[in-house]
Amino acid sequence: MIVARDVEFYKENGYLLVKNVFNHQEVEEMRNAIDKILQRAADASKDANHTWQGDYIPEEELKKLVLKGFHDVHYHDASFTKAVAHPNMVSILSQLIGPNVQLHHSKMLVKPPEKGAAFPMHQDHPYFPHEKHTVLAASVHLDDADEQNGCINVLPGSHQAGPIEHIGSYYLDPKEYPIESGVACPARAGDVLFFNYLTIHGSKPNLSERTRRNVLFEYRDPADLPTKDVHVNWGQGLMICGENPRFREYRPEYQLTKI
């Protein structure tokens, strides 16, 4: 799927857009899965607006925006379980991270038409910091994305500066890092944008009449240990390729109580 010059581009710029990672049928399966997850969440009264709060957008405008987001989508539909370890993904990840690749978590992000919320510029690092910074995101596009419906903007090479101090709800000062300062990464359904968790990125609101659905898979080298006990879930640690050099028992720690 990628060649040596693509790997060098990723190392230098902190991101890489790869075309046609998933075919039309695979994309359609994941689209349908997202629709069903949203419906089940609504039926269970678990639906919520996950729009980022803060001063990066005027308060009155912020109230009108919507973002649907759920973590660990591979718990909810097998189409995502297949996608996280898809042969094309394994081929790419083994070159960007190394022979041993582990899933950290998955999530879905849906920007509805005309009112899909923005993501201010930020690094993913503050949410789940690691020692060696091998963590990367793979943003799987389930719809065509452009600047009109809020495609991702990245700041090339920003990962080389290392972790940057964030404010508020883990985003960067919008005056110093406006979304427009990044390079827009338009993509087609089935394309995947890979970026290091230190790469500064964000996206504008979806003001078009088209939905923008993305699924985000976060991966790491299993030898790259977290520096904080945050963003941990029961399914964390699924090996995508290679082996885990550290032996440990992956099991939930809890006590059963009588009601």
JOLINUR-V296661 format. One record per residue. N is the residue number from 1. RES is the residue in three letters. PSI is psi in whole degrees, -180 to 180 (999 if undefined). Layout:
n=[N	N]
res=[RES	RES]
psi=[PSI	PSI]
This chain:
n=[1	2	3	4	5	6	7	8	9	10	11	12	13	14	15	16	17	18	19	20	21	22	23	24	25	26	27	28	29	30	31	32	33	34	35	36	37	38	39	40	41	42	43	44	45	46	47	48	49	50	51	52	53	54	55	56	57	58	59	60	61	62	63	64	65	66	67	68	69	70	71	72	73	74	75	76	77	78	79	80	81	82	83	84	85	86	87	88	89	90	91	92	93	94	95	96	97	98	99	100	101	102	103	104	105	106	107	108	109	110	111	112	113	114	115	116	117	118	119	120	121	122	123	124	125	126	127	128	129	130	131	132	133	134	135	136	137	138	139	140	141	142	143	144	145	146	147	148	149	150	151	152	153	154	155	156	157	158	159	160	161	162	163	164	165	166	167	168	169	170	171	172	173	174	175	176	177	178	179	180	181	182	183	184	185	186	187	188	189	190	191	192	193	194	195	196	197	198	199	200	201	202	203	204	205	206	207	208	209	210	211	212	213	214	215	216	217	218	219	220	221	222	223	224	225	226	227	228	229	230	231	232	233	234	235	236	237	238	239	240	241	242	243	244	245	246	247	248	249	250	251	252	253	254	255	256	257	258	259]
res=[MET	ILE	VAL	ALA	ARG	ASP	VAL	GLU	PHE	TYR	LYS	GLU	ASN	GLY	TYR	LEU	LEU	VAL	LYS	ASN	VAL	PHE	ASN	HIS	GLN	GLU	VAL	GLU	GLU	MET	ARG	ASN	ALA	ILE	ASP	LYS	ILE	LEU	GLN	ARG	ALA	ALA	ASP	ALA	SER	LYS	ASP	ALA	ASN	HIS	THR	TRP	GLN	GLY	ASP	TYR	ILE	PRO	GLU	GLU	GLU	LEU	LYS	LYS	LEU	VAL	LEU	LYS	GLY	PHE	HIS	ASP	VAL	HIS	TYR	HIS	ASP	ALA	SER	PHE	THR	LYS	ALA	VAL	ALA	HIS	PRO	ASN	MET	VAL	SER	ILE	LEU	SER	GLN	LEU	ILE	GLY	PRO	ASN	VAL	GLN	LEU	HIS	HIS	SER	LYS	MET	LEU	VAL	LYS	PRO	PRO	GLU	LYS	GLY	ALA	ALA	PHE	PRO	MET	HIS	GLN	ASP	HIS	PRO	TYR	PHE	PRO	HIS	GLU	LYS	HIS	THR	VAL	LEU	ALA	ALA	SER	VAL	HIS	LEU	ASP	ASP	ALA	ASP	GLU	GLN	ASN	GLY	CYS	ILE	ASN	VAL	LEU	PRO	GLY	SER	HIS	GLN	ALA	GLY	PRO	ILE	GLU	HIS	ILE	GLY	SER	TYR	TYR	LEU	ASP	PRO	LYS	GLU	TYR	PRO	ILE	GLU	SER	GLY	VAL	ALA	CYS	PRO	ALA	ARG	ALA	GLY	ASP	VAL	LEU	PHE	PHE	ASN	TYR	LEU	THR	ILE	HIS	GLY	SER	LYS	PRO	ASN	LEU	SER	GLU	ARG	THR	ARG	ARG	ASN	VAL	LEU	PHE	GLU	TYR	ARG	ASP	PRO	ALA	ASP	LEU	PRO	THR	LYS	ASP	VAL	HIS	VAL	ASN	TRP	GLY	GLN	GLY	LEU	MET	ILE	CYS	GLY	GLU	ASN	PRO	ARG	PHE	ARG	GLU	TYR	ARG	PRO	GLU	TYR	GLN	LEU	THR	LYS	ILE]
psi=[-36	161	179	-40	-28	-41	-42	-39	-44	-45	-38	-41	-18	8	162	124	123	127	148	42	-38	142	177	-43	-42	-40	-44	-39	-43	-36	-49	-37	-41	-44	-41	-38	-45	-39	-43	-38	-42	-43	-30	8	35	5	143	160	120	27	134	136	155	-174	20	-15	142	141	-43	-36	-38	-36	-25	-10	152	141	126	125	132	137	161	55	-21	-10	-21	-24	136	-18	-33	-31	-41	-37	-37	-27	28	141	-38	-39	-43	-43	-41	-49	-37	-20	-31	-34	-46	-176	-23	117	134	142	132	-52	171	158	161	148	122	118	108	161	143	-16	20	127	156	162	116	161	137	169	151	-16	-44	-24	-33	72	142	162	-48	-2	37	-8	133	156	142	107	106	119	122	-4	156	137	133	-174	-24	-35	23	48	165	138	136	153	100	135	-3	-21	-23	-15	-11	-170	139	142	128	164	164	-128	51	52	164	158	115	-19	-36	-32	70	152	-34	-16	-16	165	124	140	73	147	161	159	131	-17	155	129	117	134	142	150	-4	-11	125	131	165	-176	150	168	157	104	9	-177	12	142	147	105	128	148	132	124	127	128	163	164	127	-17	-6	104	144	148	-9	148	70	160	46	137	164	-31	5	138	3	125	126	-38	158	-147	161	112	-16	127	129	159	122	103	150	146	108	166	138	138	148	140	999]
